[in-house]
Amino acid sequence: MSSASAALPQQPGRTKAFLRLVMIEHSVFALPFAYIAALTAMFEWDKNIHWGRLLLVTICMVGLRTFAMAANRIIDREIDARNPRTAHRELVTGAVTVKSAWTGALIAVVVFLGSAALLNPLCLALAPVAVIPMVVYPYGKRFTNFPQAILGIAQAMGPIGAWLAITGEWSWTAVILGLAVGVWIGGFDLIYACQDVDTDREVGVMSVPARFGIPAAIWGARACHAITTALFVWYALETGAGAFFWLGLVVVAGAFLYEHSIVRPHDLSRLNRAFFQVNGFIGIALFACALLDLLVRGLTV
């Protein structure tokens, strides 16, 4: 993302504001699963870590996510201005101009497409498809009560694309992991949306909590995370995972139980802890266990 940052106005404050706009630190949610997919594909291919391809996967993921976040903020800036929780965002306050945001977004998507082109022809051919849900998602809350489903589709593409980046071939095993990630992120976004239910109803933003109530959203999130756990188990079986990966799944299941014990329909006081800390921990913990498992099974650094 250094290319995207360099194209923005050169004042340090503007660059930092853009990075805050796209919440660059939240890459921790998606990157670990792209790495799990890429490293598993390398293990199945020749048991060697190909650092150049892994770097390109990283650039692709960060580039596409930066574009998605910038586009989301641009499209939602009027809604954000009417919500006390989001009224401080950079496009609302003027810390980042719409022109600068679009500049950063367009450079990020060019970086994404360029990196995909360097990987293999199939990645380049499918890269534009990955961009579509990133733009559709922010509009989703204007025409469906289930925008989290669109978000889930967008997030599912990360592991699938990472596997394609290594093998150049379609993999249904990667689809299983992608679906797990998509359902997981869609589930915790259901929880996150609960804090805006009153404003969403007033402004006219559509969501599960706004339409069906907070209890329904919480139960929906619990169902999503149960499905996520089942999909992780399926992925482990498909890839012949070893003991360390299964240990990671136990840790993930425990984290889900903890997350849903601290967020209840009538008590959202610890919602941010559940959203940021627990879900960030889930990705990092499972990646660490998956990497250790692959190394023990013969992956060569």
C-alpha positions as CSV (number, residue, x, y, z in Angstrom):
1,M,0.0,0.0,0.0
2,S,3.0,2.3,-0.1
3,S,2.1,3.1,-3.7
4,A,-1.5,4.2,-2.7
5,S,-0.1,6.3,0.1
6,A,2.4,8.0,-2.1
7,A,-0.3,9.2,-4.5
8,L,-2.2,11.0,-1.8
9,P,-1.3,14.5,-0.7
10,Q,2.1,14.5,0.8
11,Q,1.3,15.9,4.2
12,P,1.9,13.2,6.8
13,G,-1.4,14.0,8.4
14,R,-3.3,13.3,5.2
15,T,-1.6,10.0,4.7
16,K,-2.3,8.9,8.3
17,A,-5.9,10.1,7.8
18,F,-6.3,7.9,4.7
19,L,-4.9,4.9,6.6
20,R,-7.4,5.6,9.4
21,L,-10.1,5.8,6.8
22,V,-9.4,2.4,5.4
23,M,-8.7,0.9,8.9
24,I,-5.5,-0.7,7.6
25,E,-4.9,-2.5,10.8
26,H,-8.1,-4.6,10.3
27,S,-6.3,-6.6,7.6
28,V,-5.6,-8.9,10.5
29,F,-9.1,-10.3,10.1
30,A,-8.6,-11.5,6.5
31,L,-4.9,-12.0,5.9
32,P,-4.3,-15.0,8.2
33,F,-6.9,-17.1,6.2
34,A,-5.4,-16.1,2.9
35,Y,-2.0,-17.3,4.3
36,I,-3.5,-20.6,5.5
37,A,-4.9,-21.2,2.0
38,A,-1.7,-20.2,0.2
39,L,0.6,-22.2,2.5
40,T,-1.7,-25.3,2.3
41,A,-1.6,-25.1,-1.5
42,M,2.2,-24.8,-1.4
43,F,2.3,-27.9,0.9
44,E,0.2,-29.9,-1.5
45,W,2.1,-28.6,-4.5
46,D,5.8,-29.2,-3.6
47,K,6.0,-28.6,0.2
48,N,8.1,-25.4,-0.2
49,I,7.2,-21.9,0.8
50,H,7.4,-19.6,-2.3
51,W,8.1,-16.3,-0.7
52,G,7.6,-14.2,-3.9
53,R,4.1,-15.6,-4.4
54,L,3.3,-15.1,-0.8
55,L,4.3,-11.5,-1.1
56,L,2.1,-11.0,-4.1
57,V,-0.8,-12.6,-2.2
58,T,-0.2,-10.1,0.6
59,I,-0.2,-7.1,-1.8
60,C,-3.4,-8.4,-3.5
61,M,-5.2,-8.8,-0.2
62,V,-4.2,-5.4,1.2
63,G,-4.8,-3.7,-2.2
64,L,-8.3,-5.1,-2.6
65,R,-9.2,-4.5,1.0
66,T,-8.0,-0.9,0.9
67,F,-10.1,-0.3,-2.3
68,A,-13.1,-1.9,-0.6
69,M,-12.9,0.1,2.6
70,A,-12.3,3.4,0.7
71,A,-15.2,2.8,-1.6
72,N,-17.4,1.8,1.4
73,R,-16.6,5.0,3.2
74,I,-17.1,7.1,0.1
75,I,-20.5,5.6,-0.7
76,D,-21.6,5.7,2.9
77,R,-20.4,9.2,3.8
78,E,-23.9,10.7,4.0
79,I,-25.2,7.9,6.1
80,D,-22.1,8.1,8.4
81,A,-22.7,11.8,8.9
82,R,-26.2,11.1,10.3
83,N,-24.9,8.4,12.8
84,P,-23.3,9.7,16.0
85,R,-21.0,6.7,16.1
86,T,-19.6,7.3,12.7
87,A,-19.9,11.1,12.4
88,H,-16.1,11.4,13.2
89,R,-15.0,9.5,10.2
90,E,-12.5,11.2,8.0
91,L,-14.8,11.8,5.0
92,V,-17.4,13.3,7.3
93,T,-15.0,15.6,9.1
94,G,-13.1,16.6,6.0
95,A,-9.8,15.1,7.2
96,V,-9.8,13.2,3.9
97,T,-11.4,14.7,0.8
98,V,-13.6,12.6,-1.5
99,K,-11.1,13.2,-4.3
100,S,-8.2,11.9,-2.2
101,A,-10.3,8.9,-1.1
102,W,-11.1,8.0,-4.7
103,T,-7.4,8.5,-5.7
104,G,-6.3,6.1,-3.0
105,A,-9.1,3.6,-3.9
106,L,-8.3,3.6,-7.6
107,I,-4.5,3.2,-7.0
108,A,-5.2,0.4,-4.6
109,V,-7.4,-1.5,-7.1
110,V,-4.7,-1.0,-9.8
111,V,-2.1,-2.4,-7.4
112,F,-4.4,-5.4,-6.8
113,L,-5.0,-6.1,-10.5
114,G,-1.3,-5.7,-11.3
115,S,-0.3,-8.1,-8.5
116,A,-2.9,-10.6,-9.8
117,A,-1.4,-10.3,-13.3
118,L,2.0,-11.2,-11.9
119,L,0.6,-14.3,-10.3
120,N,-1.0,-16.2,-13.2
121,P,-3.6,-15.8,-16.0
122,L,-6.5,-17.2,-14.0
123,C,-5.9,-14.8,-11.1
124,L,-5.9,-11.9,-13.5
125,A,-9.1,-13.2,-15.3
126,L,-11.0,-13.6,-12.0
127,A,-9.6,-10.4,-10.3
128,P,-12.3,-8.1,-11.7
129,V,-15.0,-10.5,-10.3
130,A,-13.5,-10.1,-6.8
131,V,-14.0,-6.3,-7.1
132,I,-17.7,-6.5,-7.8
133,P,-19.0,-7.5,-4.3
134,M,-16.7,-4.9,-2.7
135,V,-18.7,-2.2,-4.4
136,V,-22.1,-3.9,-4.1
137,Y,-21.8,-4.4,-0.3
138,P,-22.1,-0.7,0.8
139,Y,-25.2,-0.4,-1.5
140,G,-26.6,-3.6,0.0
141,K,-27.9,-1.9,3.1
142,R,-30.1,0.2,0.8
143,F,-32.0,-2.7,-0.8
144,T,-31.7,-5.8,1.4
145,N,-32.1,-6.7,5.1
146,F,-29.2,-9.1,4.7
147,P,-26.1,-7.0,3.6
148,Q,-23.9,-9.2,5.7
149,A,-24.5,-12.0,3.1
150,I,-22.9,-9.7,0.5
151,L,-20.0,-9.0,2.9
152,G,-19.6,-12.7,3.4
153,I,-19.3,-13.4,-0.3
154,A,-16.7,-10.6,-0.6
155,Q,-14.7,-12.0,2.3
156,A,-14.9,-15.6,1.0
157,M,-12.9,-14.6,-2.0
158,G,-9.7,-14.1,0.0
159,P,-8.7,-17.7,0.7
160,I,-10.0,-18.9,-2.7
161,G,-7.9,-16.3,-4.5
162,A,-4.9,-17.1,-2.4
163,W,-5.1,-20.8,-3.4
164,L,-5.5,-19.8,-7.0
165,A,-2.5,-17.6,-6.7
166,I,-0.3,-20.6,-5.9
167,T,-1.7,-23.4,-8.1
168,G,-3.4,-21.5,-10.9
169,E,-6.2,-24.0,-10.7
170,W,-9.7,-23.9,-9.1
171,S,-10.0,-25.7,-5.8
172,W,-13.2,-26.7,-4.0
173,T,-11.1,-27.2,-0.9
174,A,-10.3,-23.5,-1.0
175,V,-14.0,-22.8,-1.4
176,I,-14.7,-24.6,1.9
177,L,-12.2,-22.4,3.7
178,G,-13.5,-19.3,1.9
179,L,-17.1,-20.1,2.9
180,A,-15.9,-20.6,6.5
181,V,-14.3,-17.1,6.5
182,G,-17.3,-15.5,4.8
183,V,-19.8,-17.0,7.2
184,W,-17.6,-16.1,10.2
185,I,-17.2,-12.4,9.2
186,G,-20.8,-12.1,8.2
187,G,-21.7,-13.5,11.6
188,F,-19.7,-11.0,13.6
189,D,-20.9,-8.2,11.4
190,L,-24.4,-9.1,12.6
191,I,-23.2,-8.5,16.1
192,Y,-21.5,-5.2,15.1
193,A,-24.6,-3.9,13.4
194,C,-26.6,-4.2,16.7
195,Q,-25.1,-1.0,18.1
196,D,-26.6,1.0,15.2
197,V,-30.1,-0.4,15.3
198,D,-31.9,2.8,16.4
199,T,-30.0,5.1,14.0
200,D,-30.5,2.6,11.2
201,R,-34.2,2.5,11.7
202,E,-34.3,6.3,11.8
203,V,-32.1,6.8,8.7
204,G,-33.6,3.9,6.8
205,V,-30.5,1.7,6.7
206,M,-31.5,-2.0,6.2
207,S,-30.0,-4.7,8.3
208,V,-31.0,-7.8,10.3
209,P,-31.0,-6.0,13.7
210,A,-33.0,-3.1,12.3
211,R,-35.6,-5.3,10.6
212,F,-35.8,-8.3,13.0
213,G,-34.4,-7.0,16.3
214,I,-31.2,-7.4,18.2
215,P,-32.0,-10.9,19.7
216,A,-32.6,-12.3,16.2
217,A,-29.3,-10.8,15.0
218,I,-27.4,-12.3,18.0
219,W,-28.9,-15.7,17.4
220,G,-28.1,-15.4,13.7
221,A,-24.5,-14.7,14.6
222,R,-24.4,-17.8,16.8
223,A,-25.8,-19.9,14.0
224,C,-23.2,-18.4,11.6
225,H,-20.3,-19.2,14.0
226,A,-21.6,-22.8,14.5
227,I,-21.6,-23.2,10.7
228,T,-18.2,-21.7,10.5
229,T,-16.8,-24.2,13.0
230,A,-18.4,-27.0,11.0
231,L,-16.8,-25.7,7.8
232,F,-13.4,-25.5,9.5
233,V,-13.7,-29.1,10.5
234,W,-14.7,-30.0,6.9
235,Y,-11.6,-28.1,5.6
236,A,-9.4,-29.9,8.2
237,L,-10.7,-33.3,7.0
238,E,-10.2,-32.4,3.3
239,T,-6.6,-31.3,3.8
240,G,-5.6,-34.1,6.1
241,A,-4.8,-31.7,8.9
242,G,-2.7,-32.8,11.8
243,A,-2.9,-32.4,15.5
244,F,-1.8,-28.7,15.7
245,F,-4.5,-27.6,13.3
246,W,-7.2,-29.5,15.3
247,L,-5.8,-27.8,18.4
248,G,-6.4,-24.5,16.6
249,L,-10.0,-25.4,15.9
250,V,-10.5,-26.1,19.6
251,V,-9.1,-22.7,20.4
252,V,-11.4,-21.1,17.8
253,A,-14.4,-22.9,19.2
254,G,-13.5,-21.7,22.6
255,A,-13.1,-18.1,21.3
256,F,-16.6,-18.3,19.7
257,L,-18.1,-19.5,23.0
258,Y,-16.4,-16.6,24.9
259,E,-17.5,-14.1,22.3
260,H,-21.1,-15.1,22.6
261,S,-20.9,-15.2,26.4
262,I,-19.9,-11.5,26.6
263,V,-22.4,-10.2,24.0
264,R,-26.0,-10.8,24.8
265,P,-29.2,-9.3,23.3
266,H,-29.7,-7.0,26.3
267,D,-26.1,-6.3,27.1
268,L,-23.9,-4.9,24.3
269,S,-21.5,-3.2,26.6
270,R,-18.6,-5.5,25.6
271,L,-19.4,-5.6,21.9
272,N,-16.2,-3.9,20.9
273,R,-14.1,-6.4,22.8
274,A,-15.9,-9.2,21.0
275,F,-15.6,-7.6,17.6
276,F,-12.0,-6.3,17.6
277,Q,-10.1,-8.4,20.2
278,V,-11.8,-11.8,20.0
279,N,-12.1,-11.9,16.2
280,G,-8.6,-10.6,15.7
281,F,-7.4,-13.3,18.0
282,I,-9.3,-16.0,16.1
283,G,-7.5,-15.3,12.8
284,I,-4.0,-15.1,14.3
285,A,-4.5,-18.2,16.5
286,L,-5.7,-20.4,13.7
287,F,-3.0,-19.2,11.4
288,A,-0.3,-19.9,14.0
289,C,-1.6,-23.4,14.6
290,A,-2.1,-24.1,10.8
291,L,1.5,-22.9,10.1
292,L,2.9,-25.1,12.9
293,D,0.9,-28.0,11.6
294,L,2.2,-27.6,8.1
295,L,5.8,-27.3,9.2
296,V,5.6,-30.4,11.4
297,R,4.1,-32.3,8.4
298,G,7.0,-31.3,6.1
299,L,6.5,-27.8,4.7
300,T,9.9,-26.4,4.0
301,V,10.7,-22.7,4.8
